[in-house]
Amino acid sequence: MQKIMRYTLLTGLLFAASAGAHQIQAGQMLPQVAVSDKGEIVLNNADVAYQSWSSSGLPGKVRVVQHFAARTAAKEKIRR
């Protein structure tokens, strides 16, 4: 059992070391993000439309971007 735990821990550390997310530094710009297919939902009265979205349209301010999984299995997690 300890061999399995040790192997799992070492494998996890290997993947964590190769992840690029830890390269974020204070005072530096984040990489641009773009979603070309149905990236943003636009509501106009009762009409729903989709358009592409890019983080380049958000300069100069701190923003919170929420990403929700569009699967019925994720429905309960989103509502919490």
C-alpha positions as CSV (number, residue, x, y, z in Angstrom):
1,M,0.0,0.0,0.0
2,Q,2.8,2.4,0.8
3,K,4.5,1.7,-2.6
4,I,1.3,2.7,-4.3
5,M,1.0,5.9,-2.3
6,R,4.7,6.7,-2.9
7,Y,4.3,6.1,-6.6
8,T,1.2,8.2,-6.8
9,L,2.9,11.1,-4.9
10,L,6.0,11.0,-7.2
11,T,3.8,10.9,-10.3
12,G,1.8,13.9,-9.1
13,L,4.9,15.8,-8.3
14,L,6.3,15.1,-11.7
15,F,3.2,16.5,-13.4
16,A,3.0,19.5,-11.1
17,A,6.6,20.4,-11.9
18,S,5.9,20.4,-15.6
19,A,2.8,22.6,-15.3
20,G,3.0,26.1,-16.7
21,A,0.6,27.7,-14.3
22,H,3.2,28.4,-11.8
23,Q,5.0,30.8,-14.2
24,I,2.6,33.6,-13.3
25,Q,4.5,36.5,-11.7
26,A,3.2,39.7,-10.0
27,G,3.3,42.7,-12.2
28,Q,3.5,40.7,-15.4
29,M,0.7,40.5,-18.1
30,L,-1.2,37.2,-18.3
31,P,-1.3,35.4,-21.6
32,Q,-4.2,36.2,-24.0
33,V,-7.1,33.9,-24.0
34,A,-9.6,33.5,-26.9
35,V,-12.7,31.4,-27.4
36,S,-13.8,31.4,-31.0
37,D,-16.9,29.1,-30.8
38,K,-19.7,30.4,-28.6
39,G,-17.4,32.1,-26.2
40,E,-19.9,34.7,-24.9
41,I,-23.6,34.6,-24.5
42,V,-25.4,37.9,-25.5
43,L,-28.9,38.5,-24.3
44,N,-31.0,41.1,-26.1
45,N,-34.5,41.1,-24.6
46,A,-35.6,37.4,-25.1
47,D,-33.1,36.8,-27.9
48,V,-30.0,34.7,-27.2
49,A,-27.0,35.0,-29.4
50,Y,-23.4,33.7,-29.2
51,Q,-20.2,35.4,-30.2
52,S,-16.5,34.8,-30.0
53,W,-14.7,36.2,-26.9
54,S,-11.1,37.3,-26.3
55,S,-9.4,38.6,-23.1
56,S,-7.8,41.3,-25.2
57,G,-11.1,43.2,-25.0
58,L,-10.6,43.6,-21.2
59,P,-7.6,46.0,-20.8
60,G,-6.8,48.1,-17.9
61,K,-9.0,46.7,-15.1
62,V,-9.0,43.7,-12.9
63,R,-11.7,41.3,-14.0
64,V,-13.1,38.0,-12.8
65,V,-13.9,35.6,-15.7
66,Q,-16.2,32.7,-14.7
67,H,-16.0,29.5,-16.8
68,F,-18.8,27.0,-16.3
69,A,-18.9,23.5,-17.7
70,A,-21.8,23.1,-20.2
71,R,-22.7,19.6,-19.2
72,T,-25.8,18.3,-17.4
73,A,-23.5,16.4,-15.1
74,A,-22.0,19.7,-13.9
75,K,-25.4,21.2,-13.2
76,E,-25.4,20.5,-9.5
77,K,-21.9,21.8,-8.9
78,I,-22.7,25.1,-10.6
79,R,-25.8,25.7,-8.5
80,R,-23.8,25.5,-5.2
